[in-house]
């Protein structure tokens, strides 16, 4: 349809990538991205670890695996074209206990099926060659796992939308989405945007906004705070790239790890603690409505019964820097609690089904002229340009 107006709710990296894809692929279509914040990329985009994943972890054949593989290549090319920092410093996934070697074998098989470039298995001597101060029994080395500036990428996507004649309208908290005959009205108090189609990419609030559009309640977004420690400048040179544990396949979280940022600093984290607010970047941030929503969802209690021991362990690590670093020191023994200080935190929008299942793959709902991206977990930032291709292909099929 010529001269269509497409409204996008959410100016994080995924919403902006989708807006950019529409603006470039369909000249004449007007894209209007709305967001409640005063700047783009203020939540998950601006609070993640900056890692560009190579596809090690994801189930072969899944949408997540497919989009991560393509998304990484598109992102690398985009950053090169736009002069955005992109450093293939590489990642080690390290087994430090005998009982982790079987999981490392499974991970290697999965990574090879996903075509992770340059992947190789290394022994203790190989670990020290790549990361001289790391320890472990065996590891997988992914040399093309990279780091970048995701907030910078999001700002560049917003610029692309504007240059193509679109709009990024900020300070626009969505209060209603109304379907009319032949159009959809996105409301924010007395402000409004009228569009022919709407795409919801609201991140930590995506279930709430999707419900405004008439979508089902499931999955519900449950916020998990991920806290980081920053390594002191005196010890930062002990880590060259990224050092990760072998993940527990029962959880979508990758475990506390060491990551070098494009700025040169090194961080440890994140952990995964149930947050007391959807935007609960600190322990003192509490939202009674958010907590009530978490408690009212049946999946929360199913999850708690199944994983309460892990939850207690994460809370203890959150409260004690020594406990937090005890696990991390198994990978880099020379960096302990006295060598780090508390840094920022992010909030993961973890989708949770009614039965307590942690939703791992991307999930997208179609509601006629409205499309809701209901789950876009890590590696969503890595995959953003590929997610955009996928969603736009569905919307305009």
Buried (B, 14 or more C-beta within 10 A) or exposed (E): EEEBBBBBBBBBBBBBBBBBBBBBEBEEBBBBBBBBBEBBBBBBBBBBBBBBBBBBBBEBEBBBBBBBBBBBEBBBEBBEEBEBBBBBBBBBBBBBEEEBEEBBBEBBEBBEBBEBBEBEBBEBEBBBEBBEBBBBBBBBBBBBBBBBBBBBBBBBBBBBBBEBEBBBBBEBEBBEBBBEEEBBBBBBEEBBBBBBBBBBBBBBBBBBBBBBBEBEEBBBBBBBBBBBBBBBEEBBEBBBBBBBBBBEEEBBBBBBBBBBBBEEBBBBBBBBBBBBBBBBBBBEBEBEEBBEBBEEBBBBEBBEEBBEEBBEEBBEBBEEBEBBBBBBBBBBEEBBBEBBEEBBBBBBBBBBBBEBBBBBBBBBBEBEBBBBBBBBBBBBBBBBBBBBBBBBEEBBE
